[in-house]
Amino acid sequence: MNRFRKIAALTFLFYLIIISCFSKPLTNSGILSFVDKQYRFALKEIEKKQTEHKCLTNKIFPRSLMPNGELMLVAPEDWTSGFFPGSLWYLYENTNDLFWKRQAIKYTEILESQQFNTGNHDVGFMMYCSYGNGYRLTKSAHYKEVLIQSATSLCKRFNPKVGCIRSWDFNKEKWQYPVIIDNMMNLELLFWAFHETKDSSFYKIAVSHADKTLRNHFRDNGSCYHVIDYDSITGNARLKMTYQGYSDESSWARGQAWALYGFTFMYRETGDKKYLDQTEKIANFIFNNKNMPTDLVPFWDFDAPKIPNVPKDASAASVMASALLELATLDQSNTLKYNLLANKILLSLEKDYKSKLGENRGFLLKQSTGFLPWGAEINVPLNYADYYFMEALTRQKNNTKK
């Protein structure tokens, strides 16, 4: 059996190499010109929506499309609010166009009040994607202050007895202390704060959360649960389930992507090989899965019934591509494999999942799935799909330079 698995793996790798040899690099395909034009269109759509609906004074950030095709705008408090300004920062980084810098600053600074938000575990998404990229590119002292306060606010959701940052505050009749795999993504803000302040509490909280997640979220095959509910008194796991996936024992695609991305930067930040080993297990589960399509853009859940006649999730693919491109720089023994996988995903997204210029209210990618069990955001653009697509493009370009 092991022999056949090795042959299958080598065959798949050979296939990726062939695809790569006959495909031009995505960063040379005019994609950035498309992004520039599409986001100029997006800005007009945002202004148009706000003009037509003057009651939406606090709805600022494009998140998705509504069922009737209209633009969905959200307030700064929404967990996705940081992705659009983050995408603008990546566009500025890749074009050096001061117009995009001004737009990135404008949309980033609308989020300033969220640095004090202690009611949302996604403050990492909201502030690190926006202010974090802004600080990386401008070194603004004020941005640094905002980010440190944001990290401090996030830490207030940490319970040392449980060893994790609490994810949600709702469903209290069912959950005592829910922690979702998505929450791994918010730890990157804490590592940044540790490097900037040398306050080891940020580092310790991030490692504690990751270690508890490593211990309880994963199955033997490398897949992960979406939600682990902990006993708030003992700190022990009491429920293992899903909220956005097909079933408690299924593998929600974007959850697997969050896991791959989160444990990749855990290895980058700590050098602890157990995190690298976990990323390999996650990657093996994802890319050797019998239900992974040949274009490497996954169905919304790897175990959804009626595959292949179910929605796909371009947002999961974008997160996976970005994670793989960083993982390729960290795991020298698998650099070629991870780069090839990431490039294949990006080529698929550019070829078959990219919006046409002037369509989808300015979003870059189509065919993402947000919350299928609730019938929400199915087969639509999502701002975080665009964000991680832009991040992956930037990482691809930077990897090519090395």
ChimeraX attribute file (.defattr): number of C-alpha atoms within 10 A of each C-alpha:
attribute: neighborCount
match mode: 1-to-1
recipient: residues
	/A:1	6
	/A:2	7
	/A:3	8
	/A:4	9
	/A:5	11
	/A:6	11
	/A:7	12
	/A:8	13
	/A:9	15
	/A:10	12
	/A:11	12
	/A:12	15
	/A:13	17
	/A:14	13
	/A:15	12
	/A:16	18
	/A:17	17
	/A:18	12
	/A:19	15
	/A:20	17
	/A:21	9
	/A:22	8
	/A:23	12
	/A:24	11
	/A:25	16
	/A:26	20
	/A:27	15
	/A:28	9
	/A:29	12
	/A:30	9
	/A:31	14
	/A:32	17
	/A:33	11
	/A:34	17
	/A:35	20
	/A:36	17
	/A:37	13
	/A:38	21
	/A:39	22
	/A:40	14
	/A:41	18
	/A:42	21
	/A:43	15
	/A:44	13
	/A:45	19
	/A:46	19
	/A:47	12
	/A:48	12
	/A:49	18
	/A:50	17
	/A:51	12
	/A:52	9
	/A:53	11
	/A:54	10
	/A:55	9
	/A:56	14
	/A:57	10
	/A:58	14
	/A:59	20
	/A:60	19
	/A:61	23
	/A:62	25
	/A:63	24
	/A:64	25
	/A:65	21
	/A:66	14
	/A:67	12
	/A:68	6
	/A:69	11
	/A:70	13
	/A:71	22
	/A:72	18
	/A:73	21
	/A:74	18
	/A:75	18
	/A:76	21
	/A:77	19
	/A:78	17
	/A:79	18
	/A:80	22
	/A:81	31
	/A:82	31
	/A:83	27
	/A:84	26
	/A:85	32
	/A:86	32
	/A:87	26
	/A:88	28
	/A:89	33
	/A:90	27
	/A:91	23
	/A:92	20
	/A:93	17
	/A:94	14
	/A:95	15
	/A:96	12
	/A:97	12
	/A:98	11
	/A:99	11
	/A:100	22
	/A:101	21
	/A:102	14
	/A:103	15
	/A:104	24
	/A:105	17
	/A:106	12
	/A:107	22
	/A:108	28
	/A:109	16
	/A:110	17
	/A:111	20
	/A:112	16
	/A:113	12
	/A:114	21
	/A:115	22
	/A:116	15
	/A:117	17
	/A:118	17
	/A:119	17
	/A:120	19
	/A:121	28
	/A:122	26
	/A:123	29
	/A:124	28
	/A:125	24
	/A:126	29
	/A:127	30
	/A:128	27
	/A:129	26
	/A:130	29
	/A:131	32
	/A:132	26
	/A:133	22
	/A:134	26
	/A:135	18
	/A:136	12
	/A:137	14
	/A:138	12
	/A:139	12
	/A:140	12
	/A:141	9
	/A:142	10
	/A:143	22
	/A:144	19
	/A:145	12
	/A:146	23
	/A:147	26
	/A:148	19
	/A:149	17
	/A:150	27
	/A:151	27
	/A:152	20
	/A:153	21
	/A:154	27
	/A:155	21
	/A:156	14
	/A:157	17
	/A:158	19
	/A:159	16
	/A:160	12
	/A:161	12
	/A:162	20
	/A:163	21
	/A:164	26
	/A:165	27
	/A:166	25
	/A:167	22
	/A:168	19
	/A:169	13
	/A:170	10
	/A:171	10
	/A:172	10
	/A:173	6
	/A:174	10
	/A:175	19
	/A:176	19
	/A:177	26
	/A:178	25
	/A:179	26
	/A:180	23
	/A:181	24
	/A:182	21
	/A:183	24
	/A:184	24
	/A:185	21
	/A:186	23
	/A:187	29
	/A:188	21
	/A:189	24
	/A:190	28
	/A:191	26
	/A:192	20
	/A:193	24
	/A:194	19
	/A:195	13
	/A:196	12
	/A:197	11
	/A:198	12
	/A:199	13
	/A:200	14
	/A:201	15
	/A:202	22
	/A:203	20
	/A:204	15
	/A:205	21
	/A:206	25
	/A:207	20
	/A:208	17
	/A:209	22
	/A:210	23
	/A:211	17
	/A:212	17
	/A:213	23
	/A:214	18
	/A:215	10
	/A:216	17
	/A:217	23
	/A:218	20
	/A:219	13
	/A:220	7
	/A:221	10
	/A:222	18
	/A:223	25
	/A:224	29
	/A:225	26
	/A:226	29
	/A:227	25
	/A:228	23
	/A:229	22
	/A:230	23
	/A:231	17
	/A:232	16
	/A:233	10
	/A:234	10
	/A:235	17
	/A:236	16
	/A:237	19
	/A:238	15
	/A:239	17
	/A:240	19
	/A:241	18
	/A:242	20
	/A:243	16
	/A:244	20
	/A:245	25
	/A:246	19
	/A:247	17
	/A:248	16
	/A:249	16
	/A:250	18
	/A:251	23
	/A:252	27
	/A:253	31
	/A:254	29
	/A:255	24
	/A:256	28
	/A:257	26
	/A:258	23
	/A:259	31
	/A:260	30
	/A:261	25
	/A:262	23
	/A:263	26
	/A:264	24
	/A:265	23
	/A:266	25
	/A:267	20
	/A:268	17
	/A:269	15
	/A:270	12
	/A:271	12
	/A:272	11
	/A:273	12
	/A:274	13
	/A:275	22
	/A:276	21
	/A:277	14
	/A:278	19
	/A:279	26
	/A:280	18
	/A:281	17
	/A:282	24
	/A:283	20
	/A:284	15
	/A:285	18
	/A:286	23
	/A:287	17
	/A:288	14
	/A:289	12
	/A:290	10
	/A:291	17
	/A:292	19
	/A:293	14
	/A:294	11
	/A:295	15
	/A:296	22
	/A:297	26
	/A:298	28
	/A:299	26
	/A:300	30
	/A:301	27
	/A:302	23
	/A:303	18
	/A:304	20
	/A:305	10
	/A:306	7
	/A:307	16
	/A:308	13
	/A:309	9
	/A:310	13
	/A:311	19
	/A:312	24
	/A:313	27
	/A:314	33
	/A:315	31
	/A:316	26
	/A:317	28
	/A:318	30
	/A:319	26
	/A:320	31
	/A:321	33
	/A:322	27
	/A:323	27
	/A:324	30
	/A:325	27
	/A:326	22
	/A:327	25
	/A:328	21
	/A:329	17
	/A:330	17
	/A:331	19
	/A:332	11
	/A:333	10
	/A:334	13
	/A:335	16
	/A:336	15
	/A:337	18
	/A:338	23
	/A:339	22
	/A:340	22
	/A:341	23
	/A:342	26
	/A:343	25
	/A:344	24
	/A:345	24
	/A:346	27
	/A:347	22
	/A:348	19
	/A:349	25
	/A:350	17
	/A:351	11
	/A:352	12
	/A:353	19
	/A:354	20
	/A:355	21
	/A:356	14
	/A:357	16
	/A:358	17
	/A:359	12
	/A:360	23
	/A:361	24
	/A:362	24
	/A:363	29
	/A:364	29
	/A:365	26
	/A:366	24
	/A:367	23
	/A:368	29
	/A:369	26
	/A:370	22
	/A:371	14
	/A:372	17
	/A:373	12
	/A:374	10
	/A:375	9
	/A:376	13
	/A:377	19
	/A:378	21
	/A:379	19
	/A:380	22
	/A:381	30
	/A:382	29
	/A:383	26
	/A:384	26
	/A:385	24
	/A:386	25
	/A:387	27
	/A:388	25
	/A:389	27
	/A:390	24
	/A:391	22
	/A:392	25
	/A:393	25
	/A:394	19
	/A:395	18
	/A:396	23
	/A:397	17
	/A:398	11
	/A:399	14
	/A:400	10
	/A:401	7
	/A:402	6
